[in-house]
Amino acid sequence: MPLFAPDTVTSLTSLVNLINSGTSAIDGLLTPADLAEFLKREKFTGYVSGTQSELRDVRQLRSRLTEIWHLKDDDAVPEINAILRSARALPQLVKHDEWDYHIHATTPDASLSDRLGTEAAMALVDVVRSDEWDRLKSCAATDCHDVLLDLSRNRSKKFCDSGNCGNRENVRAYRARQAIS
């Protein structure tokens, strides 16, 4: 049986990608065009204004979600609930595009930051309810600040999918062992 429903995995993956858009030296959401490209890659639907204020709101949401990612689950719950309250989330089943029934908790015309935040918060609700918060991790590479979602059976994933972090760390460890020999 899968760990999470497919729409939860999709939302969690988009959450990882949103957080990671701000972890490198070059921010991935500097312009409304960057945001539009991000939304296209994530196949996010609904109204987008394309304004600077919308971009600012999404960047603020990204910071808030990054902070939540690094909390313990019990500490994250009030923050998750605050996002849902703020967006006046009202979960309902919907079917659109290639998706079968799944949950939307805002209307398609709600603000982009409310829709993104609610999608992330609803996915995090599933993580908390499943007692799987330890699957939300930070990359173990010493020079990486990305986050990752560990869906492995034995919870062993340590490195992000953004680069070659695992390879770089293995090379570092190999070279350190060689230097000792």
Buried (B, 14 or more C-beta within 10 A) or exposed (E): EEBBEEBBBBBBBBBBBBBBBBBEEEEBBEEBEBBEEBBEEBEBEBEBEEEEEBBEBBBEBBEBBBEBBEBEBEEBBEBBEBBBEEBEBEEEEEEEEEBEEBBBBBEEEBBBBBBBBBBBBBBBBBBBEEEBBEBBBBBBBEEBBBBBBBBEEEEEBBBBBBBEBBEBBEEEEEEEEEEEE
